[in-house]
Amino acid sequence: MKYRILVALALASCMAYAQGRGGPAGPPPPAKQAALFDPTGYWVSMIVDEWRFRVTPQKGDIPYLPINAEARRIAMAWDPDKDFADGNACRAYGAVGMMQRPGRLHITWQDDNTLKLESDAGTQTRLLHFGSKPDAPGPPNWQGYSVAQWQAVPRGRGAAAQAGVPGAGTLKITTTNMLPGYIRKNGVPYSEKAVLTEYINRLAGSQNDDYIVVTAMVDDPTYLNQPFVRTYQFKKQADGTGWNPMPCLPR
């Protein structure tokens, strides 16, 4: 109750201040200025689980996936040589698969309201747009169209705050408008109707190292019986040492 009273008083104070200036508060600051944590820099993926599914998945090795019979049929018929011949070698490097691939990320601000994620695995680039999605985001592509927003966590609350991260909060990303791709590199499909929702947090390690944790959820009415959820971890690197852009590899 005391907390609610304090919040109400703070809101009243802000409204009074705005009215005293003769009008409502101005527009919100750009996303770069409003960032709850710094996601920029070079990050290397840490494959602490599901090694065989993320590094060298074999045809037919598709357990622990909430896929329907049609998705299973497609996965069992996977032909990487045909993907390559058809110009679809990047099916496993779309927005859903990009964060799964072993390798490095380079994250920078393209402008004040656009965050750029580059991966050396497959040489892919995702653009995270802060603000409303346009009515016509363009034709579908491997990385789709991503809308991002900062979600603040009150200080003293949540795992990130308890870990001592200043301005603890989450970066939420919703991606649509994707070309059909692979959830796993061995041909497990997702369709053009899939929606990818991600939550990124930055955490501090015990050795003064930094990590980002990506919780990814795929919803697909075409091939999934329920959402597919996984978590991926990346460790901050001092510089670009080891950055090695590679083409999409169908196998």
Secondary structure as UniProt FT lines:
FT   HELIX           2..20
FT   TURN            21..22
FT   HELIX           31..34
FT   STRAND          41..46
FT   HELIX           51..54
FT   TURN            59..60
FT   TURN            63..64
FT   HELIX           69..76
FT   HELIX           80..85
FT   TURN            86..87
FT   HELIX           89..93
FT   HELIX           95..98
FT   TURN            99..100
FT   STRAND          104..111
FT   TURN            112..113
FT   STRAND          114..119
FT   TURN            122..123
FT   STRAND          124..130
FT   TURN            142..143
FT   STRAND          145..152
FT   TURN            155..156
FT   HELIX           158..162
FT   TURN            163..164
FT   TURN            166..167
FT   STRAND          169..176
FT   STRAND          181..184
FT   TURN            185..187
FT   STRAND          188..190
FT   TURN            192..193
FT   STRAND          195..204
FT   TURN            206..207
FT   STRAND          210..219
FT   TURN            221..223
FT   STRAND          228..237
FT   TURN            241..242
//
